[in-house]
Amino acid sequence: MSESTPRVPPRLIVIGAVGFSSLSALLIRLSTAPAPAIAAWRMILSFFMMAVIVSIQRRRRKSAAVVTLNVRVVGLLALSGVFLALHFATWIASLSLTSVTDSTVLVTMHPVIVLFAGFFFLHEKIDRARVLPALGAVVGATVLAVGGSSSGRPPTAAGDLLALAGAVAVSGYLVIGSWARRNVGAGVYSVIVYGIAAAVLTGFALLTGYELGSYSLRNYLLFAALAFFCTILGHGLINWGLKYVPAAEVSMYIVLEPVFATIMAMIWLDELPGIVTGLGGSLVLLSLAVVARRNREAFEL
């Protein structure tokens, strides 16, 4: 998108991007391919699409900018790509074992994970204004885990744990990526990290015996939809929106993703969350919204 002031309100674009990103769970459920193949193809196609976009942007700007990468930056990019691969591998696998509501809510727990990781591993101080809502999210996740579904795929402990693992992995991706982005532009960063994630996921799929070339046309169209709508338009436009919309506000919109995903699952998958699950999920999302805002406020001090 152009760097000039957009004609469409940026907040509307960000909400639309969250809607695109929310399609992930539905598209994955509609695919009959195994989770490792879905994850690999999503990142392979995302890498090629992003490479084309960056190439077109550079030609239009007639820019031949040279990116200088030292050993430290290359290491950060590689680690960021590995964490992104782990995120997709675990989260996509969780969707075959638990409900859409549980999976999408739990994988959105990364603000809380980043908060506690900073406290335990980096000895960062955290105030009560962030601890209380973080604990509320943990309580809500516990309630969510013991809740069930009124109809559709029931939640399982294994699936919920995989979704949490996806949240841990994306936390590493976000933290490490924020360091790496200080030295590399957004487009180049995305191409490199997507490429690394695609290589890791492809290698994992092949080493574990999953083929990448034996699926129906319908599956390949779903892979392409995941890459284009959920990664390029979803994640890409969310990142673009950070130029015009405060990060704390963007974080609040991202919390809407499990809500959108649950509504889609109710309509197209006939998957209804139980009352306990709904209460637990609501507590998690409300707490995450507060944590995201408090994290931003603390960072700006």
GIHUVEN-V750624 format. One record per residue. N is the residue number from 1. PSI is psi in degrees with one decimal (* if undefined). OMEGA is omega in whole degrees, -180 to 180 (none if undefined). Layout:
n	psi	omega
N	PSI	OMEGA
N	PSI	OMEGA
This chain:
n	psi	omega
1	157.5	-180
2	151.9	179
3	-9.6	179
4	169.1	-179
5	123.9	-176
6	149.9	178
7	-36.1	178
8	136.7	180
9	127.1	-177
10	-36.4	-179
11	-37.6	178
12	-38.0	178
13	-42.2	-180
14	-43.0	179
15	-40.6	176
16	-38.4	179
17	-40.5	177
18	-37.5	176
19	-43.3	177
20	-44.7	-180
21	-33.4	-179
22	-16.7	178
23	-17.2	-174
24	-52.6	-176
25	-42.4	-180
26	-47.8	-178
27	-38.0	178
28	-42.7	179
29	-32.8	-179
30	-19.7	179
31	144.6	176
32	2.3	180
33	154.8	177
34	156.6	-176
35	-44.6	-180
36	-37.0	179
37	-40.8	179
38	-46.9	-179
39	-44.0	-179
40	-48.8	-178
41	-35.6	178
42	-45.6	-177
43	-32.4	176
44	-50.2	-178
45	-35.7	177
46	-40.5	179
47	-49.3	-178
48	-40.7	179
49	-43.8	-179
50	-36.5	178
51	-40.8	178
52	-43.6	-179
53	-46.4	-180
54	-40.4	179
55	-43.9	179
56	-43.2	180
57	-40.7	-179
58	-37.2	179
59	-40.4	-180
60	-36.5	180
61	-5.2	-178
62	43.4	-178
63	137.8	175
64	47.4	-177
65	137.9	-180
66	128.4	179
67	120.9	180
68	119.8	-179
69	120.6	174
70	178.6	-176
71	-39.9	-179
72	-45.9	-179
73	-42.2	178
74	-41.6	178
75	-41.6	179
76	-42.6	179
77	-43.0	179
78	-45.1	-179
79	-39.7	177
80	-43.0	178
81	-37.7	178
82	-43.9	179
83	-38.6	178
84	-40.5	178
85	-44.1	179
86	-37.6	179
87	-51.6	-178
88	-37.0	-179
89	-45.1	-177
90	-42.6	-177
91	-44.4	179
92	-38.5	177
93	-34.1	-178
94	-30.8	-177
95	-16.7	176
96	-4.2	-175
97	-12.4	-178
98	176.2	-177
99	158.4	178
100	-40.8	180
101	-52.1	180
102	-47.6	-175
103	-47.5	-176
104	-32.7	177
105	-47.5	-176
106	-34.9	-180
107	-14.5	178
108	4.1	-177
109	6.0	-173
110	-30.1	177
111	-36.7	179
112	-40.9	-180
113	-43.3	178
114	-40.2	-180
115	-51.7	-178
116	-33.6	178
117	-40.7	178
118	-35.8	-180
119	-47.8	-174
120	-36.8	-174
121	-29.4	-179
122	-1.1	178
123	37.0	177
124	143.8	178
125	137.5	176
126	138.6	-177
127	169.4	-178
128	-31.4	-178
129	-24.5	178
130	-29.3	-178
131	-45.1	-176
132	-49.8	177
133	-30.4	177
134	-43.4	177
135	-34.0	177
136	-38.2	178
137	-39.1	179
138	-43.8	177
139	-43.8	179
140	-38.7	178
141	-36.7	178
142	-43.7	177
143	-42.2	179
144	-41.3	-177
145	-31.6	-179
146	-9.2	178
147	168.0	-180
148	-169.7	178
149	144.8	175
150	-32.8	176
151	162.6	180
152	-161.7	-175
153	124.4	179
154	150.2	177
155	151.9	176
156	156.5	-180
157	-41.2	-179
158	-44.6	180
159	-40.9	179
160	-39.9	179
161	-38.0	177
162	-38.5	178
163	-40.3	177
164	-38.1	176
165	-37.4	176
166	-36.3	177
167	-40.4	178
168	-44.6	-179
169	-43.0	-179
170	-25.7	174
171	-45.3	177
172	-40.6	179
173	-43.9	-178
174	-44.1	-178
175	-49.0	-179
176	-38.9	179
177	-34.9	180
178	-32.7	176
179	-46.5	-177
180	-34.7	-177
181	-13.0	177
182	-20.8	-176
183	-13.0	-175
184	138.1	178
185	160.2	-175
186	-44.6	-178
187	-48.9	180
188	-41.5	178
189	-47.4	-178
190	-43.8	-179
191	-46.3	-178
192	-47.7	-177
193	-41.1	177
194	-39.4	179
195	-43.0	179
196	-44.8	179
197	-41.4	179
198	-42.2	180
199	-43.0	180
200	-46.8	-178
201	-37.0	177
202	-45.0	178
203	-42.4	179
204	-44.7	-179
205	-45.0	-178
206	-40.3	-179
207	-27.5	180
208	8.3	172
209	14.0	179
210	127.3	178
211	152.4	179
212	-2.7	-175
213	25.5	-176
214	33.9	-177
215	165.0	-178
216	163.6	177
217	-37.3	179
218	-42.5	179
219	-42.0	-180
220	-33.8	175
221	-37.0	177
222	-39.5	176
223	-45.1	-179
224	-38.0	178
225	-40.1	177
226	-44.5	-178
227	-48.3	-173
228	-55.3	-174
229	-45.5	-172
230	-38.1	-178
231	-57.6	-175
232	-54.5	-179
233	-40.3	-178
234	-74.2	-178
235	-37.9	-177
236	-46.3	-179
237	-28.1	174
238	-44.8	178
239	-40.0	177
240	-40.0	-177
241	-20.8	-180
242	-18.0	178
243	-27.8	-173
244	-21.7	-176
245	134.3	180
246	141.6	-176
247	-37.9	180
248	-38.6	179
249	-39.4	177
250	-39.9	179
251	-37.8	179
252	-40.3	179
253	-37.0	-180
254	-31.3	178
255	-18.5	178
256	-15.0	-176
257	-47.5	178
258	-31.2	179
259	-48.6	178
260	-43.4	-178
261	-39.9	179
262	-41.8	179
263	-42.0	178
264	-40.3	179
265	-35.1	178
266	-39.3	-176
267	-48.7	-171
268	-22.1	-179
269	-1.1	-179
270	42.4	-178
271	107.6	-177
272	126.3	177
273	147.2	176
274	171.4	-178
275	-44.8	-180
276	-42.3	178
277	-42.5	179
278	-41.6	179
279	-45.3	179
280	-43.8	179
281	-39.9	179
282	-40.1	178
283	-40.9	178
284	-49.5	-176
285	-40.2	178
286	-43.7	180
287	-40.5	180
288	-38.4	179
289	-42.3	179
290	-44.3	180
291	-44.7	-179
292	-42.6	179
293	-43.9	-179
294	-38.8	178
295	-43.2	-180
296	-43.4	-179
297	-41.1	180
298	-37.4	-179
299	-32.4	-177
300	-14.6	-179
301	*	none
